[in-house]
């Protein structure tokens, strides 16, 4: 899942991207409020991590603008200013969670997964369909008692389909989930990942709807 990181400390930003990538996220980082607004306007993010102290303004001002536009994107405030007053101000400004520095990357990843679940109205940590259970924390699946390993992008495509069983997702929708807003999209990436997923799950698990996209086969 794509996560926007708004952090001007280059070393911390690089560490966040590396850690969240290992946890199965597709992180993209910017270092200012202006760049964050541009990234958010492009869309496609599932959650955002925002620092309070930015070179061209406050993370709270950025957050206020997001909420003023009626956007429901889950936002986690990440900052060294971790006093009770700062936490109250951040939550009252529309933040969904608050984590002080220093922090554990595993905890951050778990909090982000929880925010995405809550935003989608899901309580269970695992997605299930047609006998397959997906574990987002480990990027693995389990079916008929056997564990199935996926690459990060395979998992992203499969999770997108399992979050909306029965719905047809077009190629562009799936590309949006696996590519950053500034990344060059490879023409056949989605087809390659669908091919690999069918090899692991069986040819009948994912259907191709000609001219429209892909969907999960009807549950058996």
N, C-alpha and C positions, 0 to 999 in steps of 0.2 A: 504494500500500500504506500502511496506517495505521501511524504511528510515534508512540510516546509519548515526549515530551520532559519530563524532570524537571529543572528548572533554575529557581533562584530569582532570578537576575539578569534583570530584566524586559527590558532592552535586548538582551541576548544571546539570550534566549528568543524575542523578536520576530524577531530576525535569523535564528535557526535556522528558525523556522516559514516565513518568507518564502523563504529559500534552498531548503529542502527541498520546499516547494510547487512551486517552479519546476523542481525536479528530478523531479517526478512523484509525490512522496509526499503523503500526507494527514496532516500533523502535528497533534498535539494536545498542548498544554502544561499542565503543573501545576507548582506551586512548592514542594511539600512532600511528605514521605513519606506523610502521611495522605491527601492528595489522590491521590497516585500509587496507593496501595493501593485506593482507591475506583475509580479509572479501570481498573485492572487487573482488579478483580472484575467489571466490566462486560464485559470481554473484547473480542476482535476485533482486537487489535494484532498486527502481524507482527514488530515489533522495537522496542526501547526505547533511548533515550539518557539516561543518568543521571549527574548531577553528584554529586560526593562530598560537598560541603559544603552541607547543606540546613538550613533554620531549625529543624526539629524532629527532626533526627537525621542519621545518616550514610547516604550512598548505599550503602555497603557493607552496612549493616544491612538496608536495603530489599532489596538483592540477595540477601542471605542468606535473607530471608523468602521471596522468590520461589522460590529453589532448594529450600528446606525443604518447600515445598508440592508439589514435584515438577514445577514448571512449566519447560518447555524454551524459553521465549521468549528469543530472542537479545538480549543486552544489551551495549551499548557504553558504557564508562565515559568520560566527557568531563570533564576537570578540569585546573586549573592545577598541581595536585600531581602532577608528572610524573617524579618520581625513580624509580630502579629499584625501591626498596623498595615504593613505592606501587603500581607496576605489578604487581609480584609479588603483593602482597596482594589487589589487585582481581581478577586472573586466578584466583588460588587460591580466592577467595570465590565464583567462578562466572561472572565476566564472560567474554564471548566475544571482546572486543576492547577496546582502550584507546587513547584519543587525547588528547594533551595540548593545552592552550590556549597560545598562539593556534593556530588550525588553518585549513585551507583547506576551504571548504564543498564543493567538488567532491570532495575526498578523502573527506570524511565521507559524502557520498552514495554514493560507490563502495564504501566499507567496509560501509555498511548494506545495499546490494544484495548484496554478497558474503555477509553474514551470513544474509540471508533465503534465498539460494540454498543455502547450506550446511545451514541448518535444514530445508530441503525435500528435501535429498539430491540437488540438481541441481548438476552441474559446469559445464554450458554457460551462458554469460551470456544467451543468447537462447532464447526459447521458440519452438517450431516445431510447426505442425499444418496439414495439408492444403495445403501449398505456401506458407503464410504464416509468415514469421519476424518475431518481435517483438523490438525492441531497447529494454529498459527504461531504459537510460541516456538515450536520445533520445526516448522515447515515440513511436516510429514503427514502421511495419511495412514489409516488403518482400515482394512477391508478383509472380511472372512478370517480375522485373527492374524493377518499378516501386515507388517509395516511396509509402507511404500515411501521411498525417498523422492523428493522433487528438487529441481533447481529453483532458485528464487523466482525466476520469471515464469517457469512452469506453474509454480505454486500460486503466483499472482493471478495468472489467467484462470486457473481452476477455481480459486477462491471467488473471483469476480462472477463466474458462472454459478457457483453454489450459493452465493448470496442472493441470487435472483432466479431460483429454479423455475423453469418454464419460460422465462423471458428470453428473447432473442437479443444477443449482444453483437453489434456490428464490429467489424475489424477496427474502425476508428475508436470505438469505445474501449476495446481491449488494449489498443496501442496507448491510449491515454493513461491506462493503469500501469503500464510497464515502462513508459518513457518519461523523462523529465521535460519540462516546458521548453528547454533550450537544447535538448538532445535531437540529433538527426535520426529520423525514423527509418529503419531498414524495411524494404518493401515486403519481404516475405517472413518477417519474424513471427507474426501471429500464427501463420500456417505451420511453421516449423514446430512451435510449441504445442499446437493442437495435435500434430502428428506424434510427437513424443508422448503426450498425455494418453493418446489412444493406445500407444504401445504398452503403457503401464497399466491402463484401466480397462482395456478392451475396446474394440472398434465401435461398440454400440453405446458407450457411455456418453459421448458428446456427439450431437447431431449437427450436420451442416445444413443450413437453410439457404438454398441457392439464392443468390442475389441479396441476402439480408444479413447473414452472419452465422452465429453458433448458439446452441442451447443444449441444456442437459436433456438426455432422453427421459421419457416418462418413467417414474419410479416403478420398479417391479414389485 
